[in-house]
């Protein structure tokens, strides 16, 4: 009997499996693409995407519930906040410069890295869900690349990776903090200069920038009391404000749009730092009459609504001016129903239509880099460049000069920014008051703003005030109060 050649067993091919669509992770990916491709902001992109997901689920007889929405939100914001850290880790796990990785692939990798290193999602679930997402949005070929990279990332926890990719603090303190706390190096340097002090303070600040901020409401005076909001929401759902007498904090985030007083405009969503700026200006002492108030950069309307309510309580009228017509419409919406007289106009604050010396109080919350609100808009830290401050500088000085021109002698101007960068805060005020840059100096004096924020600690040496997320639980708002003397 002759030996028969052995037959190789037929190669077994796994049947093709259609990728499973996960609506939570697809939504998160779509949000990141919008942020990257269209320079959109996550807080504006997410609500319509969440609404679309709920409607799509309902149409199929399923559900997209609050837990799904919470996970999608965490994936988007967590990935954006930690983007710098995750980029450094991903760069250590790929065989090419990060700039050569297609942006959609990098978004999937970043989402996977956040699930592996920044959440409690089990490793196998984080990898498999990310690979399935890659199959849906990228295709099978690139999904294999995603799988290989994420398995390398999964070999270490976050602390282990940071020990590998961040330089030691003693060798390069700013770069260490930039990688560990996921901020561009120049932002770390600028915040450190503004804050002063040693390592502990800047680390606390950078950590606070990466925490999810509370949702804070403002009860607009004369329209609703904070106690009414507490009663409507239930004491288990809210916390009192830390510093503002009009603030109520939602304990578990909550959905402000579901609150009747918010829908009716009697209350609004407003950070306590923003509330304090308006309150301090309203309470600053003026000499003589107190009848006409101006908000010279009023959009989108939060401070204007609070100022309008405070003015109404004293029989004063508010003029709210905003250069951009679409933002002026937002101001109108915020002020609708205000109990006192007000007017909203679309006007350029650097070429104002009002006469000099017309107002008793003026707020000028100027356009700025937004470095004080990185908790709320984490993507801003990756978009801003040092050169952006040079672009804002002439506008900020021009607006402050016009504010000082708009107020009468004895009246008060509040200069505010949502940035702690020294080039946008005290330097601007000093330059305007001293006439640097060729403009005439103004006869004005500083007002110590600290006593006008009663109970708020750690306000520094004055007379201006800088609020901080890690010290006050607010955005990093800056306020200088000036009285016109001649």
Residue, then its C-alpha position, 0 to 999 in steps of 0.5 A: x500500500x503506497x503512502x498517500x500524501x497528507x492533505x492539509x486541512x482546509x484553512x478555516x476562515x471566520x465568517x465576517x461579522x458586521x461591526x456592532x454600532x454603539x450609539x454612546x461611543x459613536x456620539x462621542x466620536x462625532x462630537x470630537x470630530x466636530x470639535x476638531x474639524x469645525x472648531x466647534x465647542x463641545x458644550x454646543x455640540x453635545x446637546x443636539x447630538x444627545x437629542x438626536x441619539x434619544x430620538x433615534x433610539x426611540x424610533x427603533x423602540x429602544x432607549x438612550x437614557x440618562x446613563x448613556x448620556x452621562x457616559x457620552x459626556x464623560x468620554x467627550x469632556x474627559x478625552x478633551x481635557x486629557x488630550x495632551x497627556x493621551x497624545x504623549x502616551x499614544x506617541x510612545x505606542x505608534x511607529x510614526x510621528x503623531x502628526x502622521x496619524x489620521x485625525x479620525x484614527x487619533x480621535x478613536x485612539x484618544x477615546x480608547x486611551x481615556x477609557x483605559x486610563x481615565x475611567x473604571x471601564x474594564x480593560x477588555x471592555x475598553x479595548x473591544x468597544x474601541x475596536x468595534x467603534x473603529x470598525x464602524x467609523x474607520x473600517x476593518x483595516x485601521x481597526x487592527x491598528x487601533x487594536x494594536x496601539x490600545x493593547x500597548x497602552x493597556x500594558x500600563x496604568x496612568x501613573x506608569x505611563x506618566x513616569x515614562x512620558x513626562x520629564x522629571x519635575x526637577x529637570x523641566x518643571x513646566x514640561x512635566x506639569x504640561x504632560x502630567x496635567x494636560x495643558x500646553x506648556x505656554x499655558x502652564x507658564x502663563x498660569x504660574x506667572x499669574x498665580x505665583x508661589x511654588x509647585x503645590x499651587x500650580x498643580x492644584x490649579x491645573x488639577x482643578x482645570x481638569x475636573x468637571x465643574x458644577x452646574x450653578x444657577x443664578x436666581x435673578x433678584x426680583x424674579x425668583x428667590x434662591x429658596x424657591x429654586x431649592x424648594x422646586x428642586x428638593x434639598x437633596x438635589x441642590x447646594x447653596x452657593x459658596x459666595x453669591x447670595x443668588x447662587x444655587x448649585x446642582x448637586x449631581x449636575x442635573x438638567x437646567x433646561x428641565x427647571x421651570x424658572x430657567x425656562x422662564x428666564x427668572x433663573x439662569x445658568x451662571x458661574x459664581x465668579x461671573x455673578x460676583x463680578x456683576x454683584x461687586x460692580x453693582x455694590x461699588x460706591x458711586x458719588x451722586x446719582x445712580x440711575x444709568x448702568x451700561x454693560x458694554x460687552x453684554x453677550x451672551x447675556x448672563x451678567x447683563x441679566x443679573x445687572x438688569x435685575x439689580x438695577x431694577x431693584x434700585x430704580x436704575x435703567x440698564x443699557x446692554x450693548x453687544x457688537x455681534x447681532x446674533x449675540x445681541x439677540x441672546x442678550x435680549x432673550x436673557x433680559x426678557x421679563x426683567x422687572x425694570x427698564x432696559x434696552x439692548x442694542x447692537x453696537x461696537x463698544x470701541x465706537x459707541x453711540x452713547x455720549x461721553x459721561x452718560x453712565x453711573x456704572x459701566x461693566x466692560x467684560x472684554x473678549x479674551x483668551x478664555x484661559x479662566x474657563x478651561x474647566x468648561x471649554x477644555x478644547x480652548x487650551x489646545x486652540x489658543x496660541x500666545x499670539x492670540x493675546x497680541x490680537x486681543x490686546x488692542x481691543x481690550x485697551x480700547x474697550x477699557x478706554x471707552x468705558x472710562x469715557x462713558x462713565x461720569x466723574x464719580x461713577x465706577x467702571x468694572x473691567x473684567x476678563x475670564x482670564x488670569x493671564x497678566x497680559x489681559x488683566x492688570x497690565x491692560x488696566x495699568x497701560x490705560x490708566x498711565x496712557x501707555x501706547x500713545x493714548x491720553x491717561x485717564x484721571x481715575x482711581x482704583x477701588x479696592x474690590x475685595x470688600x465687595x466680595x464679602x466672605x470670599x477668601x484668598x483674594x490677594x493684596x488687592x485692589x483688584x481681584x483674581x478668582x481661581x478654580x482651585x481656591x474659590x470653585x469658580x472660573x478664573x475671573x478677574x475684576x478691576x474697579x475704577x472710579x472716574x475722578x476727572 
